[in-house]
Amino acid sequence: MPIYVGVFFMESGKRKISGREKDEASAQLLQKLQGQLHSNNASIRRRAAFNLAWMQEDGLDILKNILFGNFPVTSKNAAAYGLRKMQGRMKKMALEVLMQGLKGHNSATSEICRNALLLLGQEIPAEFLPKRKPARKSRIRNVPNTTRPRRTIYNR
């Protein structure tokens, strides 16, 4: 007969969770995940964004607010990751949010959205592509040795 020390078994009385309790629990979970998006650990940020991607409209709202809000770039990257990972009917809405991010005034947000859309294989309109300056080719020139004294080599 096995001995269980410190383990208590309770009757699992199945009680129904009311709608109010469910709402409170989901609100607490959403707050927790939103806080984790600002974590210093990249793995925690990505996991929180992935979990928010499965939260349908609530997750979309939180990820959208982080992407367009005044938050660090690391949090915005995690939000873009969450938007990329959305599935089903939310995928189209997430793509619209990323397209809106291209039009934003914040250069970091537009760059993050552009990279997220490229990772998804979406076409980016030409007006939102980065405007690169043409690379200047430097010519290799001969430097005259007239200003430098010549080395003399002595034979021994």
N, C-alpha and C positions, 0 to 999 in steps of 0.2 A: 504494500500500500504506500503510494508516494506521499510525502509530507510536503505541504505547501506552507512555507513560513511567510507571513506578511501578505498573503494574497487572500483577498476576500472575494467570494463569488456572490453576486447579487442576482436576484431574479430579474431577468430582463423583461420587465413589464413594458410592453409596447404601448406607449402613449402617443397620441397624435400631437404633432407640433402645430400650434395655432399659427394663423397667418401673420399676426403681429410679431411673434417670436421668430418666425422665419425671416421677416423683414429686418428685425434687429440683428439677427445673426449674419445675414447677408450684408447689411450695412457695415458691421464690424469687420467682416472679411474684406470688403472693398476698401475700407480705410487702411487695413493692415497691408494689403497689396499695394495701395497707393504710396504708403510710407516706404515699402520695400523698393519701389522704383527709384528712390533717392539714396539707396544704400551705397556704401563705398565699394562693396563687393560686386563685381560685374556678373557673377553667376547668380547672385540673389536678384539683381535687377532683371536679368533675362528671364529667370523663372517666374518672377512676379508678372512681367509683361506677357509671358506665355499663358499664365493662368487668367489674366485679364482678357486675353483674346478669346477665351471660352465663356466669358460672362455676357455675351451678346451686347445689348444696348448700353448697359451700365459700364462694361469694360471699354466699349468704343468711346463713350463720353469721357471717361477718365484718361484714356490714352490720347484723345484729341486735345483735352485741356493741357496735358503735360507737353504735348508737341508744340502747341501754339502759345503756351504760357511763358512766364519769365523763370525758366528753370535751367539748370546746368545742361551742357551738351550731352553728358553721359546719360542723364535721365531722358533726354529727347531721343537719343539713339535707342534706348530700351523701349520707348514708346513706339518708335518706328518698327522695331523688331516685333512687338506685339501686334501692330497693324498688319505686318507682313504675314503673320501666322494665323490671322483670322480665317475661318472656314465658312462654307455654306453661303447663306444669304448675306452675311456680314462682310464677306470678301469684297463685294462691289462697293459697299459703303466705305470700307477701309481704303480702297483705291481712290475714291473720291476725296477722302481726307488728305491722302498723300498728294493728290493733284492740287488741292487747295494750298498745301504747304509750299508747293513750287512758287506760288504767286505771292507768298508772304514777304514782308519787308525785312525780316531777320535772315541774314545770309546763312547763318548756321542751320536754321530750320530748312531753308530751301535746299541747301546742300545735302542734308540728311534725307529729305524727301526724294531728291533726285537719285541718290545712291540706293535708297530702298526700292524705288521704281525700277532701276536698272537691275537690281537683284531679282525682281519679280519678272523681268523680261518684258516690261512695258515700254512702249515707244514714248519718248519724251519730246514734246514740241521743240522746234528749233529755237524759239525765243527764250527757252529756259536752259539751253545748253550753255556751259561755261564759255565765256568769250576769252579765248587764249590769244596772247600776242604771238605773232610769228617769231620763231626762234631765229636769232641773228647768228649767222655763221661767222665765226672768227677766222680770219685768214692767218695762215702760218707764214710769218715773215722771216727773212734772213736778217739777223742782227749783225751789222758790220763790226769787225774786230778792231777797228782803227783806234778806238778810244781806250781799249784795254792793252796793257803791255803784253808782249809775247813772252811765252815761257821759253827759256833756253834750256836745251838738254845738253848736258856735258857727258862726254864719254870718259870713262876712267881708264 
